[in-house]
């Protein structure tokens, strides 16, 4: 079933009202509803004019959610934004405004503490614990310098 411009507006507005969406998600939803591809830009313009869609707002809420909820590092968040089709400049701005350096390092420390404590029971060797903790933090998307400093601090705290 094909929708006209007036028919699609309430549906897509409700879709965007539920949570912030990126251009790619909106476009995919419109195509799923078999809306003509050549008319999508007109719908996007209407959504933007009526404040249902804002890429900067989307990027900021995405960064907050992935950092605080999923405990992802900046590298992983940045890659996820790139995959969602968000411009790099918008993604960088969101990362810089939504994640404070102190909070970022505290999150890395907290994750490193949990991982090291979990690994202590399985292995006695410091280099194995350190390697696995570094690998885990890197997998969460933290930069190598942050990973190294956090793991070193935790090992120092525990006197390993």
SVG drawing of the C-alpha trace seen along z (x, -y; Angstrom):
<svg xmlns="http://www.w3.org/2000/svg" viewBox="-3 -25 56 45">
<polyline fill="none" stroke="black" stroke-width="0.4" points="0.0,0.0 1.4,-3.4 0.9,-6.4 0.5,-10.0 2.5,-12.9 -0.4,-13.8 -1.0,-10.2 2.6,-9.5 3.2,-12.6 1.3,-11.4 2.8,-7.9 6.4,-9.1 5.9,-11.9 4.7,-9.3 7.7,-7.1 10.1,-10.1 8.3,-11.2 8.8,-7.8 12.6,-8.3 15.2,-10.3 16.0,-8.8 18.8,-9.4 18.2,-10.1 19.1,-6.4 16.5,-5.0 13.8,-7.4 14.6,-6.6 14.6,-2.9 11.2,-3.1 9.7,-5.1 11.1,-2.6 9.6,0.3 6.3,-1.5 6.8,-1.6 6.9,-5.4 8.4,-6.7 12.2,-7.2 12.1,-10.4 9.7,-12.0 11.7,-11.1 13.7,-14.4 10.4,-16.3 9.3,-14.3 12.7,-14.8 12.5,-18.5 9.0,-18.6 10.3,-16.6 13.2,-18.9 11.1,-22.1 8.6,-20.7 11.4,-19.6 10.6,-15.9 14.1,-15.1 17.4,-16.7 20.6,-14.8 22.5,-16.7 19.9,-15.8 20.0,-12.2 23.8,-12.0 23.7,-13.5 21.1,-11.1 22.8,-8.2 26.1,-9.1 24.5,-9.5 22.7,-6.1 25.7,-4.1 28.1,-5.6 26.0,-5.5 23.8,-2.5 26.1,-0.2 29.4,-1.6 31.0,-2.0 34.1,-4.0 34.4,-6.9 35.9,-4.8 33.0,-2.3 30.4,-5.0 32.1,-6.9 32.0,-3.8 28.4,-3.1 27.5,-6.7 29.4,-6.3 27.5,-3.1 24.2,-5.0 25.3,-7.6 25.7,-10.5 28.3,-13.1 31.6,-12.9 31.5,-16.5 28.2,-16.0 29.4,-12.8 32.6,-14.5 30.6,-17.4 28.2,-15.1 31.1,-13.0 32.8,-16.2 29.8,-17.8 28.1,-14.7 31.1,-12.9 33.3,-14.7 36.9,-13.5 36.7,-12.8 33.5,-10.8 35.0,-8.9 38.1,-7.9 36.0,-6.9 33.9,-4.7 37.1,-3.0 38.4,-2.5 35.1,-1.0 35.1,1.5 38.7,2.3 38.1,2.9 35.3,5.3 37.2,7.2 40.5,7.5 38.5,8.7 36.8,11.3 40.1,12.4 42.0,12.6 40.1,15.8 41.0,17.5 44.7,16.6 47.6,15.6 49.8,14.2 49.8,10.4 50.7,10.2 47.7,12.5 45.3,10.5 46.7,7.2 46.5,8.4 42.9,9.7 41.8,6.5 43.4,4.3 41.8,6.4 38.4,6.2 38.6,2.4 39.7,2.0 36.8,4.1 34.5,1.7 35.9,-1.1 38.2,-2.9 41.4,-4.4 44.6,-2.5 46.1,-5.2 42.9,-5.2 42.9,-1.4 46.5,-1.2 46.2,-3.9 43.0,-2.5 44.3,1.1 47.6,-0.1 45.8,-2.2 43.6,0.8 46.6,3.2 48.4,0.6 45.3,0.2 45.2,4.0 48.9,4.2 49.4,6.8"/>
</svg>
